[in-house]
Amino acid sequence: MLTELPAAEVQAIIDRALAEDIAWGDVTTRAIVPPDCRARAEAIAKRAGVLAGGEVFVQTFRTLDPDVRVDTLLPDGSRLEVGQVIVALEGRATAILSAERVALNFLQRMSGIATMTAAYVAALAGYPARLVDTRKTVPGLRLLDKYAVRVGGGSNHRYNLADAVLIKDNHLAIARRSGLGIAEVIRLVRQRVSPFLKIEVEVESPAEAAEAAEAGADLILLDNMPPAQMAEAVRAVAGRALVEASGGITLETIREVAATGVDLISSGSLTHSVRALDISLEIRT
């Protein structure tokens, strides 16, 4: 059973992926493997990292064979070493072979995201800044991508456009056509959205950060600012709002960014540029 994710939504993702891959039939497996043949298989880590998506992996096989037996399953968040067995399965060979690629795709991608996230979190050691993700996820897989970030020790930014207000530079560019500045836009939004929604504003300078804080923004986004300017913006905000840094942040630069005093550091690379963790599935006879 899926315990950390909404089962119905995950099942819908798995069903779509299997339908895409199997299409009108696994012709290779059907031609070679008898329907009553059973097999045992093991998922093995080929690269060190952090495990995420183990239950999604197993559920993919259960979708084709509800009676598949799971002998071992490491919990998500486990640190994997090269050669470590993650899970052992026993069930209908046709189901194992037909679900293999889809199941591995989920497990490899999610573990890759968790592994990268854990590396970024480790690089922040000693600083209070929190690492958050973005909406730069694979279309249709956001639920899994963002879950994997949490497994790796990161936090989730807004899940969708309805979660919170984020006034970006392009919103402000259009608003300025009507003569509205940052403060006026914030006041307008306050009047038009639920009082329970947070309001974040993207700014381009310490002066704009101060203006947004004075106008009552809950969060202020510093996008692609150099660290010295970020530190100045943090001082200008003076604790009146949370400050988020974003834009081109890497493992090599994240500590310098954290040293500016920002509260949040967001990185799209956690999900849009992830390297899948190398994991294989081996049939054992």
ChimeraX attribute file (.defattr): number of C-alpha atoms within 10 A of each C-alpha:
attribute: neighborCount
match mode: 1-to-1
recipient: residues
	/A:1	10
	/A:2	15
	/A:3	7
	/A:4	9
	/A:5	15
	/A:6	10
	/A:7	14
	/A:8	10
	/A:9	12
	/A:10	17
	/A:11	16
	/A:12	11
	/A:13	17
	/A:14	22
	/A:15	14
	/A:16	11
	/A:17	19
	/A:18	21
	/A:19	11
	/A:20	11
	/A:21	14
	/A:22	14
	/A:23	9
	/A:24	8
	/A:25	11
	/A:26	15
	/A:27	10
	/A:28	11
	/A:29	16
	/A:30	13
	/A:31	8
	/A:32	9
	/A:33	14
	/A:34	12
	/A:35	12
	/A:36	9
	/A:37	10
	/A:38	16
	/A:39	17
	/A:40	19
	/A:41	20
	/A:42	20
	/A:43	22
	/A:44	20
	/A:45	22
	/A:46	16
	/A:47	15
	/A:48	16
	/A:49	24
	/A:50	25
	/A:51	27
	/A:52	32
	/A:53	27
	/A:54	23
	/A:55	19
	/A:56	24
	/A:57	22
	/A:58	23
	/A:59	22
	/A:60	27
	/A:61	26
	/A:62	19
	/A:63	16
	/A:64	18
	/A:65	17
	/A:66	13
	/A:67	12
	/A:68	22
	/A:69	16
	/A:70	16
	/A:71	11
	/A:72	12
	/A:73	15
	/A:74	15
	/A:75	14
	/A:76	19
	/A:77	21
	/A:78	15
	/A:79	14
	/A:80	20
	/A:81	15
	/A:82	13
	/A:83	14
	/A:84	16
	/A:85	19
	/A:86	21
	/A:87	20
	/A:88	20
	/A:89	22
	/A:90	18
	/A:91	22
	/A:92	23
	/A:93	22
	/A:94	23
	/A:95	22
	/A:96	26
	/A:97	19
	/A:98	21
	/A:99	26
	/A:100	20
	/A:101	18
	/A:102	19
	/A:103	24
	/A:104	24
	/A:105	16
	/A:106	23
	/A:107	27
	/A:108	24
	/A:109	23
	/A:110	32
	/A:111	33
	/A:112	28
	/A:113	33
	/A:114	34
	/A:115	30
	/A:116	27
	/A:117	29
	/A:118	23
	/A:119	15
	/A:120	23
	/A:121	19
	/A:122	12
	/A:123	16
	/A:124	21
	/A:125	11
	/A:126	10
	/A:127	14
	/A:128	13
	/A:129	22
	/A:130	17
	/A:131	27
	/A:132	24
	/A:133	25
	/A:134	21
	/A:135	19
	/A:136	15
	/A:137	19
	/A:138	12
	/A:139	8
	/A:140	10
	/A:141	14
	/A:142	17
	/A:143	17
	/A:144	22
	/A:145	28
	/A:146	27
	/A:147	21
	/A:148	32
	/A:149	27
	/A:150	20
	/A:151	23
	/A:152	28
	/A:153	20
	/A:154	23
	/A:155	20
	/A:156	17
	/A:157	16
	/A:158	16
	/A:159	14
	/A:160	10
	/A:161	9
	/A:162	9
	/A:163	11
	/A:164	17
	/A:165	20
	/A:166	18
	/A:167	19
	/A:168	14
	/A:169	14
	/A:170	10
	/A:171	13
	/A:172	17
	/A:173	13
	/A:174	11
	/A:175	15
	/A:176	14
	/A:177	9
	/A:178	8
	/A:179	10
	/A:180	15
	/A:181	16
	/A:182	21
	/A:183	16
	/A:184	15
	/A:185	20
	/A:186	20
	/A:187	13
	/A:188	12
	/A:189	14
	/A:190	17
	/A:191	10
	/A:192	8
	/A:193	13
	/A:194	11
	/A:195	10
	/A:196	7
	/A:197	13
	/A:198	15
	/A:199	19
	/A:200	24
	/A:201	26
	/A:202	24
	/A:203	23
	/A:204	16
	/A:205	17
	/A:206	20
	/A:207	14
	/A:208	21
	/A:209	30
	/A:210	21
	/A:211	18
	/A:212	27
	/A:213	24
	/A:214	14
	/A:215	16
	/A:216	16
	/A:217	23
	/A:218	17
	/A:219	24
	/A:220	30
	/A:221	24
	/A:222	26
	/A:223	19
	/A:224	14
	/A:225	20
	/A:226	14
	/A:227	17
	/A:228	12
	/A:229	16
	/A:230	27
	/A:231	18
	/A:232	17
	/A:233	26
	/A:234	24
	/A:235	16
	/A:236	19
	/A:237	22
	/A:238	14
	/A:239	11
	/A:240	18
	/A:241	20
	/A:242	18
	/A:243	26
	/A:244	25
	/A:245	29
	/A:246	20
	/A:247	15
	/A:248	14
	/A:249	19
	/A:250	13
	/A:251	14
	/A:252	10
	/A:253	12
	/A:254	20
	/A:255	18
	/A:256	15
	/A:257	24
	/A:258	25
	/A:259	17
	/A:260	21
	/A:261	21
	/A:262	24
	/A:263	20
	/A:264	23
	/A:265	22
	/A:266	24
	/A:267	23
	/A:268	18
	/A:269	20
	/A:270	29
	/A:271	26
	/A:272	15
	/A:273	13
	/A:274	18
	/A:275	17
	/A:276	20
	/A:277	25
	/A:278	18
	/A:279	23
	/A:280	18
	/A:281	21
	/A:282	13
	/A:283	15
	/A:284	11
	/A:285	7
